[in-house]
């Protein structure tokens, strides 16, 4: 039984969201590299629990972008890298 068009769109949306999150995190870590290093080397930074929290906080920035914006950015990024 083939997936419905709605199921295929949902999968495509999830893929776009995952690709956008990856792109966003790469850009954010490049842009904030010095600040992230300062946080990472701070005396009170505990990698066990602080690192997942830091990653989660960075990922929250993706919520600022609508699914349409995410799709546009992912599509543009794929075109520029090919």
KOLLOMI-978459 format. One record per residue: x, y, z of N, C-alpha, C, O in turn. Coordinates in steps of 0.02 Angstrom, whole numbers, padded with zeros to 5 digits, always signed. Layout:
N
XYZXYZXYZXYZ
...
This chain:
82
+00042-00059+00000+00000+00000+00000+00045+00062+00000+00086+00071+00045
+00037+00104-00048+00078+00165-00055+00054+00218-00006-00005+00223+00009
+00102+00258+00019+00083+00311+00065+00039+00363+00029+00048+00376-00031
-00007+00392+00066-00050+00443+00037-00009+00506+00022+00047+00514+00047
-00038+00550-00017-00004+00613-00033+00009+00653+00030+00062+00685+00038
-00038+00651+00076-00031+00687+00140+00027+00658+00180+00066+00696+00209
+00033+00591+00182+00089+00559+00218+00156+00577+00185+00205+00589+00220
+00157+00577+00119+00219+00595+00084+00238+00667+00099+00297+00682+00109
+00189+00713+00100+00203+00783+00115+00229+00790+00186+00275+00829+00199
+00199+00752+00233+00221+00754+00302+00294+00732+00308+00333+00762+00344
+00311+00677+00273+00380+00653+00274+00426+00706+00243+00480+00718+00269
+00405+00736+00189+00445+00788+00157+00454+00847+00204+00509+00875+00209
+00401+00866+00239+00406+00921+00287+00454+00905+00343+00493+00947+00364
+00452+00843+00368+00497+00822+00421+00570+00823+00396+00615+00842+00434
+00581+00803+00334+00648+00803+00306+00673+00876+00299+00730+00890+00315
+00630+00920+00274+00649+00990+00268+00665+01019+00336+00715+01055+00344
+00624+01003+00386+00636+01028+00453+00703+01003+00481+00740+01042+00511
+00718+00940+00470+00782+00912+00494+00841+00944+00458+00891+00960+00489
+00835+00954+00393+00889+00985+00354+00898+01058+00375+00954+01082+00380
+00842+01092+00387+00846+01162+00408+00879+01167+00477+00921+01210+00488
+00859+01123+00523+00889+01124+00590+00965+01114+00586+01002+01149+00620
+00986+01067+00545+01058+01056+00536+01092+01117+00508+01145+01138+00533
+01063+01147+00456+01091+01207+00425+01093+01264+00476+01144+01298+00483
+01039+01274+00513+01034+01328+00562+01087+01320+00616+01121+01369+00634
+01096+01259+00642+01145+01248+00694+01216+01259+00669+01258+01286+00705
+01229+01239+00607+01296+01251+00578+01310+01326+00574+01363+01349+00593
+01261+01364+00549+01269+01436+00542+01275+01470+00610+01318+01513+00620
+01233+01449+00658+01235+01480+00725+01302+01467+00759+01330+01511+00791
+01327+01406+00753+01390+01391+00786+01448+01426+00753+01497+01444+00786
+01444+01437+00688+01496+01477+00654+01492+01550+00676+01543+01580+00692
+01433+01577+00677+01422+01647+00693+01440+01663+00766+01468+01715+00781
+01424+01617+00811+01435+01628+00882+01493+01587+00910+01494+01572+00969
+01540+01569+00868+01595+01525+00888+01632+01551+00949+01645+01513+00996
+01651+01614+00950+01689+01642+01006+01648+01641+01070+01673+01623+01123
+01585+01660+01065+01541+01660+01124+01530+01589+01150+01531+01578+01211
+01520+01542+01105+01510+01473+01126+01573+01445+01159+01568+01406+01207
+01632+01464+01134+01693+01442+01166+01699+01469+01237+01721+01434+01283
+01678+01532+01247+01680+01562+01314+01633+01525+01361+01651+01511+01418
+01575+01508+01337+01527+01471+01378+01555+01401+01393+01552+01378+01450
+01582+01369+01342+01607+01300+01350+01666+01297+01399+01673+01247+01435
+01707+01349+01401+01766+01348+01445+01753+01381+01512+01799+01386+01553
+01693+01402+01525+01676+01432+01590+01682+01380+01645+01670+01321+01634
+01700+01403+01704+01710+01358+01761+01647+01320+01779+01651+01262+01801
+01590+01351+01770+01528+01318+01791+01494+01278+01735+01437+01255+01743
+01528+01270+01678+01500+01232+01622+01514+01158+01634+01572+01137+01636
+01463+01119+01642+01469+01047+01652+01444+01012+01590+01384+01012+01575
+01489+00982+01552+01473+00952+01487+01417+00899+01492+01379+00891+01445
+01413+00865+01548+01363+00811+01555+01292+00835+01542+01254+00804+01506
+01275+00891+01574+01206+00915+01568+01201+00982+01532+01148+00998+01504
+01253+01021+01531+01250+01088+01501+01253+01084+01425+01220+01124+01391
+01290+01038+01398+01296+01033+01325+01229+01017+01292+01210+01051+01244
+01192+00967+01315+01126+00955+01285+01079+01015+01293+01040+01030+01248
+01084+01050+01349+01042+01109+01360+01062+01165+01312+01018+01200+01286
+01126+01173+01300+01150+01224+01253+01127+01208+01181+01105+01253+01145
+01133+01146+01162+01110+01124+01095+01035+01137+01088+01012+01163+01037
+00997+01118+01139+00925+01129+01138+00908+01203+01133+00862+01222+01096
+00944+01244+01169+00932+01317+01167+00946+01344+01097+00908+01385+01072
+00999+01321+01066+01015+01343+00997+00961+01320+00949+00942+01357+00904
+00936+01259+00957+00884+01232+00913+00819+01272+00918+00780+01274+00871
+00807+01303+00976+00746+01341+00985+00741+01398+00934+00686+01421+00918
+00798+01421+00909+00798+01474+00859+00764+01456+00794+00742+01499+00757
+00758+01391+00780+00725+01370+00718+00651+01385+00720+00619+01390+00668
+00622+01394+00780+00551+01407+00786+00532+01476+00758+00473+01490+00747
+00581+01518+00747+00568+01585+00719+00550+01582+00645+00525+01630+00617
+00563+01525+00614+00554+01519+00542+00493+01475+00527+00486+01420+00555
+00450+01498+00484+00392+01459+00464+00414+01401+00421+00470+01401+00394
+00372+01350+00414+00389+01294+00369+00405+01317+00298+00448+01288+00265
+00370+01367+00274+00383+01393+00207+00452+01425+00202+00488+01415+00153
+00471+01463+00254+00537+01494+00255+00592+01440+00259+00643+01445+00226
+00579+01390+00300+00628+01336+00306+00638+01301+00239+00694+01288+00219
+00583+01287+00205+00586+01254+00139+00625+01298+00089+00666+01274+00051
+00611+01363+00090+00644+01409+00044+00720+01410+00057+00759+01409+00010
+00739+01412+00121+00810+01415+00138+00845+01349+00121+00900+01350+00094
+00813+01293+00136+00843+01228+00120+00850+01221+00044+00902+01198+00020
+00799+01240+00008+00802+01235-00066+00857+01280-00094+00895+01259-00137
+00862+01341-00069+00914+01387-00092+00983+01361-00075+01030+01366-00115
+00991+01332-00016+01055+01305+00005+01076+01246-00040+01134+01240-00059
+01027+01203-00057+01043+01147-00101+01064+01171-00170+01110+01143-00200
+01031+01223-00195+01049+01250-00261+01119+01281-00260+01157+01273-00307
+01136+01316-00206+01200+01349-00203+01258+01300-00192+01315+01315-00211
+01244+01242-00163+01297+01194-00151+01305+01144-00209+01351+01102-00207
+01262+01148-00259+01269+01100-00315+01304+01131-00374+01314+01098-00424
